[in-house]
Amino acid sequence: MAGKGIHIEGLSKRYGEGDTAVLALKDVNMHVAPGEVVGLIGPSGSGKSTLLKCLGAVIDPTAGRMVLGDEVIFDDAWKVRDLRALRRDKIGFVFQAPYLIPFLDVTDNVALLPMLAGMPNNEARTRALELLTALDVQHRAKAMPSQLSGGEQQRVAIARGLVNRPPVILADEPTAPLDSARAMAVIRILNDMAQRFQTAVIVVTHDEKIIPTFKRIYHIRDGITHEEAGEGRSFD
Amino acid sequence: MISLAGRDILHAWGKFIFTGVGLGLLIGVTLTMAGVYRGMVDDGKVLLDNSGADLWVVQKDTLGPYAESSSMPDDLWRSIRTMPGVAEAANVTYLTMQVARQSNAGDQDVRAMVVGITAGEAGAPGWPPQLVAGRQITRGHYEAVADIATGFQLDDVLKIRRNHYTVVGLTRRMVSSSGDPMVFIPLKDAQEAQFLKDNDAILMQRRRTEANPAFNRPGVPGLLDAVITSQTGNSSVNAVLVRIQPEFSQEEVAEPIRRWKRLTVYDRAQMESILVGKLIATSAKQIGMFLVILALVSAAIVAFIIYTLTMDKIREIAVLKLIGTRNRAIAGMILQQALVLGVIGFVVGKISATFAAPLFPKYVLLTPVDSVFGFFAVLAICVLSSIVAIRMALKVDPAEAIGG
């Protein structure tokens, strides 16, 4: 049974038709429980980005089943009508680069999502400030993204991913541009936040520094996932 | 919900202001071009208004006296004056020429329309209706009233052909249909200026006439003198301006003049259509073409600017779409930025046109109607120009925000 978190069974994705068809994902099976952070690793071209786009409801899987929380969102076809709202309300994204909106200050970068969901501006900003405080960047709340360091930007990006309290966060190489200390700090934050908000976090990474920190890892090769136990080292 | 467009504009305000000012100068040129056209039309209407006439009696089958040359005997006004419904009738001549001001610093000439007005009282048809300085012409010769746009001042001495005139009065907004300021002089002087030849030409004409046996007959004494006198005299005017009695309609007065005097008569509406529809029609089309080109250039510039601004934000747009921003919010952001650019441009354009208009040598009339129309035209252009950028933004794949 899926339970809470995210559960994926037999997910596949085919690009093209006929002789030119490419099966990017063949048989993906994953389960990430609430509060758990798992790693998704694999060589280039293994299907990591395709899987991330399928999980992020950005592209359509060809077949399979995805359950998010208690809701079946895909069962050989999308079961939700508004994928945009699904991404906004149920999925948090953290990218390789923070991709903060350069013309919004830190608070509004985080508060934008709940505002898009219809939350009053003041309430959305209050929630954003709570998260910024939890991530220890509340002192930069009024700063513009260009005034932040790389680590601060990534923490703000994590706050944005969490602000709508989604059941799952998809983190795409979140530590790639950071040095070891900052990379570890980001992973610690993701773990803390996953615990605090009971969010399932999938971290796609190549980063050798952080791979030993995962308790569970999904390897993906030629579109097929294999689960293995991680080392689960401390972040220090 | 916060205004994404507003925040982006505040964030990059320098770029928007700078771009808006550039666009504004282009819009200013467009508004000024429209003002030039309005000024030409207004010059024509002012010419008709200031003539003080209800009817213009001109040479048969001509569009005179403004759009074509018209010549008619200067005694016709008497018989026209006796026609039913005619309250006043006055001869008038019009001649556009270079008028020189003589001064110690040397002669300075100005392009002007010299108007010959019948001796009489101020307020008669053809007379300048009001002065801003000095007095009306009171003598039969060698006095002039000039429009201040000529640059002449009271007591300046003007040279028109062979005669000198003292400026005794100044008037304002008395211009020809082509915008040349007017100089009023007595009719007899104006007839001389228009029709009198120089001394050499007169002498040669007399020799030619004396050599012609048809005019120089030994058996008919006095014939040669009579012919020479008729040749050197000038008894033509360009038009007779008629003011009608209130109880008559224009057509009731015009029709008998056409029928019995064998002349062409135009009322105010007809004369206005000649001036606007024929005299300045080509210029109006020319300006219209410029307006179309300027509008297209403005649209292209706005489209290019908005497109470039949107291209700079492709990654942010992908992120916005990925995190759930609706297409209409993204389209609204681009549209609002285009409209803000248009508003900045219009304000700058309106201000620059207002300050630049008096510097033009001809009258530039900026009407509120044109400004309102221009404002909405700019907004329409901005909306149309933003379509390309909006289409591009809506095509952005949210997957672009995810690597791989």
Chai-1 contact restraints between the chains, C-beta under 6 A:
chainA,res_idxA,chainB,res_idxB,connection_type,confidence,min_distance_angstrom,max_distance_angstrom,comment,restraint_id
A,S49,B,G404,contact,1.0,0.0,6.0,A-B,restraint_1
A,L52,B,I402,contact,1.0,0.0,6.0,A-B,restraint_2
A,K53,B,A399,contact,1.0,0.0,6.0,A-B,restraint_3
A,K53,B,I402,contact,1.0,0.0,6.0,A-B,restraint_4
A,V58,B,P398,contact,1.0,0.0,6.0,A-B,restraint_5
A,V58,B,A399,contact,1.0,0.0,6.0,A-B,restraint_6
A,R84,B,G324,contact,1.0,0.0,6.0,A-B,restraint_7
A,R87,B,G324,contact,1.0,0.0,6.0,A-B,restraint_8
A,R88,B,G324,contact,1.0,0.0,6.0,A-B,restraint_9
A,Q96,B,G403,contact,1.0,0.0,6.0,A-B,restraint_10
A,Y99,B,V319,contact,1.0,0.0,6.0,A-B,restraint_11
A,I101,B,E316,contact,1.0,0.0,6.0,A-B,restraint_12
A,F103,B,R7,contact,1.0,0.0,6.0,A-B,restraint_13
A,F103,B,D8,contact,1.0,0.0,6.0,A-B,restraint_14
A,F103,B,H11,contact,1.0,0.0,6.0,A-B,restraint_15
A,L104,B,R7,contact,1.0,0.0,6.0,A-B,restraint_16
A,D108,B,I2,contact,1.0,0.0,6.0,A-B,restraint_17
A,L113,B,I323,contact,1.0,0.0,6.0,A-B,restraint_18
A,M115,B,M1,contact,1.0,0.0,6.0,A-B,restraint_19
A,L116,B,G324,contact,1.0,0.0,6.0,A-B,restraint_20
A,L116,B,T325,contact,1.0,0.0,6.0,A-B,restraint_21
A,D172,B,I402,contact,1.0,0.0,6.0,A-B,restraint_22
A,D172,B,G403,contact,1.0,0.0,6.0,A-B,restraint_23
